């Protein structure tokens, strides 16, 4: 199983970016998918999740820091997870990682894509 994130770049404050995460398996296979970010010298933080569990659609949740500005979505036909980021601010600068989680009999298995750098600067 492989996840590959893309779409990062340099954007001015107030701008928008859309990150994509392409999966080598159907996104329906994951019980949950999400986006994390890690700023320099900081821990990796969960910012958005979407449930899967083999069903189309899904319930979303967001960290307070991005709520109302970021939108997570999933295109199951394209096996791709997205993160639409609007009203970007310098504090959103970080490496962004996509994650897929598959439940096991006990616990869960996490799958990670390589990060994509987002830099918000004028």
Residue pairs with C-beta under 8 A, 6 or more apart in sequence:
1 23
1 24
1 25
1 29
1 100
1 111
2 23
2 24
2 111
2 113
3 21
3 22
3 23
3 24
3 81
3 98
3 99
3 100
3 111
3 112
3 113
4 21
4 22
4 113
4 114
5 19
5 20
5 21
5 96
5 97
5 98
5 113
5 114
5 115
5 116
6 19
6 20
6 21
6 22
6 116
7 17
7 18
7 19
7 20
7 116
8 17
8 19
8 95
8 96
8 116
8 117
8 118
8 119
9 17
9 117
9 118
9 119
10 119
10 120
10 121
11 17
11 88
11 118
11 119
11 120
12 120
12 121
12 122
13 88
13 89
13 90
13 120
13 121
13 122
14 87
14 88
14 89
15 88
15 120
16 84
16 85
16 86
16 87
16 88
17 85
17 88
17 118
18 82
18 83
18 84
18 85
19 35
19 82
19 83
19 85
19 96
19 98
19 116
19 118
20 80
20 81
20 82
21 33
21 35
21 80
21 81
21 82
21 83
21 98
21 113
22 79
22 80
23 29
23 30
23 79
23 80
23 81
23 100
24 79
25 79
26 76
26 79
27 33
27 52
27 74
27 75
27 76
27 79
27 80
27 81
27 100
28 52
28 54
28 55
28 56
28 76
29 52
29 54
29 100
29 102
30 52
30 100
30 101
30 102
30 111
31 51
31 52
31 53
31 101
31 102
31 103
31 108
32 49
32 50
32 51
32 52
32 53
32 100
32 101
33 49
33 50
33 52
33 72
33 74
33 81
33 98
33 99
33 100
33 101
34 46
34 47
34 48
34 49
34 50
34 72
34 98
34 99
34 101
35 46
35 47
35 48
35 49
35 70
35 72
35 81
35 83
35 96
35 97
35 98
35 99
36 44
36 45
36 46
36 47
36 96
36 97
36 98
36 99
37 44
37 45
37 47
37 92
37 94
37 95
37 96
37 97
37 118
38 44
38 45
38 94
38 95
38 97
38 115
39 93
39 94
39 95
42 94
44 97
45 63
46 63
47 62
47 63
47 65
47 66
47 70
48 60
48 61
48 62
48 63
48 66
48 70
48 71
48 72
48 83
49 60
49 61
49 72
50 58
50 59
50 60
50 72
50 73
50 74
50 81
51 58
51 59
51 60
52 58
52 74
56 76
58 74
60 71
60 72
60 73
62 70
62 72
65 91
66 85
66 92
69 85
69 86
69 87
69 88
70 83
70 84
70 85
70 86
71 82
71 83
71 84
71 86
72 81
72 82
72 83
72 84
73 81
73 82
73 84
74 80
74 81
74 82
75 82
81 98
81 100
83 96
83 98
85 92
85 118
88 118
88 120
89 120
90 120
90 121
91 120
92 118
92 120
93 118
93 119
93 120
93 121
94 117
94 118
95 115
95 116
95 117
95 118
96 115
96 116
96 117
96 118
97 112
97 113
97 114
97 115
97 116
98 112
98 113
99 110
99 111
99 112
99 113
100 110
100 111
101 108
101 109
101 110
101 111
102 108
102 109
102 111
